[in-house]
Every structure is written in structure tokens, then in C-alpha cells.
């Protein structure tokens, strides 16, 4: 059964809505990440992809729901209300699901509460541990929308919100839901910034995926959500492929075998070949091992024939939100002829030892029908999602 991505809502370092994000894609010469002096435990400045501007007022919600994570999620979901409202009116609330990907939930709020405890020997009166439970953002959005269909969170590190797309499709395909609000949200916090530094995975400057001087990731925050349903929409979910390397707790299988199998499974589900793909959004973290593996996997299947890009230099690595955000950039390109291919920003020389995939290094206008997005997480958790303009689903 074909399922459709009817609408997309987004907030990230590139902008606070679809229009702002589209505009940013036209201007990769600008830097959208910024230096932060509060997230590092030693006070060292770190580059992060931080959401700018005012977030929604959360004062009407219970104190344990007043987190930055939930505010980001609400900001993105409010953009979907013109699409959601008629669907909410049409279907029983038990037939509307909310499936969210996240890695931190409200950990930032918990960090602030611990700091208060260390200073005052007591937690803030309004603090509730529920804020940091992984289910928190899914429950918050379900309550906000007044729905009580399947509601849960998937947390598989950097593939979290990509795996959500598979789950959403399965709920629709098995007739357990008629509509799914699906996507991911993660907010910046000290846990992730300092945790990734402890793994020697963070860049000392702005990240440079696939460059010879790449030295790690920049973290970011975002909320990115889709309305997925059986109702015809502008973009169809064509195929999804999932594999598990079980190679190493944090390093990918250098052969790229797991990634290759994930892409092939997605293509097979979609009844497509590599020649049908018009653009690939790479996981492209800027770490030595990810970029080696991914360039090998992509070149094995696509050679240098398909435009590719990593957008993490623009947004930062948004962890649990990354998969949905990057799939959303594909959605924007597919639904608006004026939205360019997401550009691959790289200011340092390219690593010529990597397989020579075709990186999009300038603002490129191209009419595309089918896009692929890759997500590769700790533990060798690989997933590739193929989406296309609605008419691309007719031959499935």
C-alpha cells in the first residue's frame, strides 16, 4: 500500500519554518551554525546548529512539559495544523498515531534542575522527572492534538526519526492507523555535546564532511515532522531499507556492506534501480570513518552519477531529529521547483582518497522525482528511505 507525506513542518538552524529553510538553501555561503559558550563543561566555545528566535509560549502546559524539546516540537507541529485539522475532524482519535524519534527528550531541563540542586540542595519546585523520559515528546504532542492512537518514541541514536518513517508506514499498511504524525525532535544539551567530545567525535571548528581535514561533527537541534497518511499527497513513501551491522558499538562497518544492503532493500521495496534516483542526502557526519564507509557504499551502487550532499555543515548533527530533517529537505526539493538541491558546503580541500561520489557544491536547480536519504547510527543501525513525487508511486 502506498502511503503519502502530506505535509512537513520544520524548525532548525536554517530557519523556523519551511519558507525560511528554503531560502537558506539558496544561500550556502552563509554560516548557520554559531559559537556557544554554555554547553561545554569547561566553558570552551563550541560550534552548534542552534534554533534562533522566540519559541512558543509553554506556560499553559504542565511544568514538566515546559521543555525546550517540547517547544521545538510544538513550533514545527503548529505549521502542520492546516493539514492536520481536517484529518483530525475526519478520523476517530484512536486512529491517529504519534510516533517520535528523539535521543534526549527533556535532558536539558534535567541538567538545569541538577545545577539548581547543586546550588540550593533541592530541585526546583516545578521540576518533574517525566520531562526526561523518552516518551515525553510523543505524549506531549498526542495530548496537544487530543488524539489517543498508538503513541510512542523510537530512540536508536542518529537513525531515530528515520526509523519512525518505517513504523509510521507499517501502522498505516496494517490498518492500525489512518494518519500518523511522525518525525523527530532533539534539543541541544550538555550531555550530548560533552558526550560526543569524550568519544573524540566533535570537530574543533565547523565540520567538513568528506574533506581531507575533517575531524568530527557539530551538534545541532531541530524539530521535523510529517503528516503521513493514506490520503493522496504531494510526496509518496516509496521504499525503506533497514539493516544492522553489529560490527562495533560506535564505528560503522568499513566495508559499507550494511549501508549497501539498506539502500538495496529500499530500492527493491520501491521496485526501482539506482538509475531511478535523482538525489541522495548523505548521512555525512564529517567523521573519518563514517565518510569513508558512506562514500564507498554510495559509489558502489551509484558511481558518480547521482548528485549527493551532506547538509550537516548547515544544520549541525541534530541526532534524533536528523533523519526526519534531512528527509524533509528532500521533501522541500520535490514539492517546490524553486528549491535547489540541498548543497554540500565544504570549504577545505576534498579528501581525494575517498570514492569520488558527485557532491553538490553549488546552488543547483534540478527537477527531481525520486530522492534517497541515508541515516547510519551507533551500533551499525542503518536505514535508507526513498521518497518521490506522488506520480512516481503509480508503477509500484
KAVEN-V251200 format. One record per residue. N is the residue number from 1. RES is the residue in one small letter. BURIAL is 1 if it has 9 or more other C-alpha atoms within 8 Angstrom, else 0. Layout:
# KAVEN-V251200
N/RES/BURIAL  N/RES/BURIAL
This chain:
# KAVEN-V251200
1/x/0  2/x/0  3/x/1  4/x/1  5/x/1  6/x/1  7/x/1  8/x/1  9/x/1  10/x/1  11/x/1  12/x/1  13/x/1  14/x/1  15/x/1  16/x/1  17/x/1  18/x/1  19/x/0  20/x/1  21/x/1  22/x/1  23/x/0  24/x/1  25/x/1  26/x/1  27/x/0  28/x/1  29/x/0  30/x/0  31/x/0  32/x/1  33/x/1  34/x/1  35/x/0  36/x/1  37/x/1  38/x/0  39/x/1  40/x/1  41/x/0  42/x/0  43/x/0  44/x/0  45/x/1  46/x/1  47/x/1  48/x/1  49/x/1  50/x/1  51/x/1  52/x/0  53/x/0  54/x/0  55/x/0  56/x/0  57/x/0  58/x/0  59/x/0  60/x/0  61/x/0  62/x/0  63/x/1  64/x/1  65/x/1  66/x/1  67/x/1  68/x/1  69/x/1  70/x/1  71/x/1  72/x/1  73/x/1  74/x/1  75/x/1  76/x/1  77/x/1  78/x/0  79/x/1  80/x/1  81/x/0  82/x/0  83/x/1  84/x/1  85/x/0  86/x/0  87/x/1  88/x/1  89/x/0  90/x/0  91/x/1  92/x/0  93/x/1  94/x/1  95/x/1  96/x/1  97/x/1  98/x/1  99/x/1  100/x/1  101/x/1  102/x/1  103/x/1  104/x/1  105/x/1  106/x/1  107/x/1  108/x/1  109/x/1  110/x/1  111/x/1  112/x/0  113/x/1  114/x/1  115/x/0  116/x/1  117/x/1  118/x/0  119/x/0  120/x/0  121/x/0  122/x/0  123/x/1  124/x/0  125/x/0  126/x/0  127/x/1  128/x/0  129/x/0  130/x/0  131/x/1  132/x/1  133/x/1  134/x/1  135/x/1  136/x/1  137/x/1  138/x/1  139/x/1  140/x/1  141/x/1  142/x/1  143/x/1  144/x/0  145/x/0  146/x/0  147/x/1  148/x/1  149/x/1  150/x/1  151/x/1  152/x/1  153/x/1  154/x/1  155/x/1  156/x/1  157/x/1  158/x/1  159/x/1  160/x/1  161/x/1  162/x/1  163/x/1  164/x/1  165/x/1  166/x/1  167/x/1  168/x/1  169/x/1  170/x/0  171/x/1  172/x/1  173/x/1  174/x/0  175/x/0  176/x/0  177/x/1  178/x/1  179/x/1  180/x/1  181/x/1  182/x/1  183/x/1  184/x/1  185/x/1  186/x/1  187/x/1  188/x/1  189/x/1  190/x/1  191/x/0  192/x/1  193/x/1  194/x/1  195/x/1  196/x/1  197/x/1  198/x/0  199/x/0  200/x/0  201/x/1  202/x/1  203/x/1  204/x/0  205/x/0  206/x/1  207/x/1  208/x/1  209/x/1  210/x/1  211/x/1  212/x/1  213/x/0  214/x/1  215/x/1  216/x/1  217/x/1  218/x/1  219/x/1  220/x/1  221/x/1  222/x/1  223/x/1  224/x/1  225/x/1  226/x/1  227/x/1  228/x/1  229/x/1  230/x/1  231/x/0  232/x/1  233/x/1  234/x/1  235/x/1  236/x/1  237/x/1  238/x/1  239/x/1  240/x/1  241/x/1  242/x/1  243/x/1  244/x/1  245/x/1  246/x/0  247/x/1  248/x/1  249/x/0  250/x/0  251/x/1  252/x/1  253/x/1  254/x/0  255/x/0  256/x/1  257/x/1  258/x/1  259/x/1  260/x/1  261/x/1  262/x/1  263/x/1  264/x/1  265/x/1  266/x/1  267/x/1  268/x/1  269/x/1  270/x/1  271/x/0  272/x/1  273/x/0  274/x/0  275/x/0  276/x/0  277/x/1  278/x/1  279/x/1  280/x/1  281/x/1  282/x/1  283/x/1  284/x/1  285/x/1  286/x/1  287/x/1  288/x/1  289/x/1  290/x/1  291/x/1  292/x/1  293/x/1  294/x/1  295/x/1  296/x/1  297/x/1  298/x/1  299/x/1  300/x/0  301/x/0  302/x/1  303/x/1  304/x/1  305/x/0  306/x/1  307/x/1  308/x/1  309/x/1  310/x/1  311/x/1  312/x/1  313/x/1  314/x/1  315/x/1  316/x/1  317/x/1  318/x/1  319/x/1  320/x/1  321/x/1  322/x/1  323/x/1  324/x/1  325/x/1  326/x/1  327/x/1  328/x/1  329/x/1  330/x/1  331/x/1  332/x/1  333/x/1  334/x/1  335/x/1  336/x/0  337/x/1  338/x/0  339/x/1  340/x/1  341/x/1  342/x/1  343/x/1  344/x/1  345/x/1  346/x/1  347/x/0  348/x/0  349/x/0  350/x/0  351/x/1  352/x/0  353/x/0  354/x/1  355/x/1  356/x/1  357/x/1  358/x/1  359/x/0  360/x/1  361/x/0  362/x/0  363/x/1  364/x/0  365/x/1  366/x/0  367/x/0  368/x/1  369/x/1  370/x/1  371/x/1  372/x/1  373/x/1  374/x/1  375/x/1  376/x/1  377/x/1  378/x/1  379/x/1  380/x/1  381/x/1  382/x/1  383/x/1  384/x/1  385/x/1  386/x/1  387/x/1  388/x/1  389/x/1  390/x/1  391/x/0  392/x/1  393/x/1  394/x/0  395/x/0  396/x/0
